Amino acid sequence: MKTIKLQIADSVFEKVFYFLNNLPKDEVRIVENSEVEDWSFLEKEIQKGLDSGILAKTHEDIIKNLKQKYA
């Protein structure tokens, strides 16, 4: 098997995923790169919280605390 990396716009992600998911399972295996996506999503959510002005911690403090807790 060969491995490829795709960067897909949100607008077509569902269509591409549907297509790949319907190919024969013994010929295509979908491997999600969740590490990158998880941190990216988390950073965006933290930034939304910081922009709201409710929390006094900095972005760096939050990430540092999360890494200490879960790493």
C-alpha positions in Angstrom: 0.0 0.0 0.0 1.0 3.6 -0.6 0.4 6.5 1.8 -0.7 10.0 0.7 -1.4 13.1 2.6 -4.3 15.3 1.5 -5.2 18.9 2.3 -8.9 19.1 1.6 -11.1 22.2 1.9 -13.9 21.9 4.4 -16.4 22.4 1.6 -15.5 19.1 -0.1 -14.2 17.0 2.8 -17.4 15.1 3.3 -17.6 14.2 -0.4 -14.0 13.0 -0.5 -14.3 11.1 2.7 -17.5 9.4 1.5 -15.8 8.4 -1.7 -12.7 7.0 0.0 -14.9 5.2 2.6 -16.8 3.4 -0.1 -13.8 1.9 -1.8 -13.0 -1.7 -1.0 -11.8 -2.0 2.6 -9.0 -4.4 1.7 -7.7 -1.9 -0.8 -8.0 1.4 1.1 -7.4 2.1 4.7 -8.2 5.6 6.0 -5.7 6.7 8.7 -6.7 10.0 10.3 -3.9 12.4 11.4 -5.7 13.2 14.6 -2.7 14.6 16.5 -2.4 17.6 14.3 -6.2 18.2 14.0 -6.8 17.8 17.7 -4.2 20.5 18.7 -5.3 22.8 15.9 -8.9 22.5 17.0 -8.0 22.9 20.7 -6.0 26.0 19.9 -8.9 27.6 18.0 -11.3 26.9 20.8 -8.9 28.3 23.4 -8.5 31.4 21.3 -12.3 31.8 21.1 -12.4 31.7 24.9 -9.5 34.2 25.3 -11.2 36.6 22.9 -14.4 36.4 25.0 -12.5 38.1 27.8 -13.9 35.8 30.5 -10.6 34.0 31.3 -7.5 35.9 32.6 -5.0 33.2 31.6 -2.9 33.5 28.5 -3.0 31.1 25.6 0.5 29.9 26.6 -0.5 29.3 30.2 -3.5 27.2 29.1 -1.5 25.0 26.7 1.3 24.6 29.3 -1.3 23.4 31.9 -2.9 21.0 29.4 0.5 19.5 28.4 1.4 19.0 32.1 -1.9 17.4 32.8 -2.2 15.1 29.8 1.3 14.6 28.3 
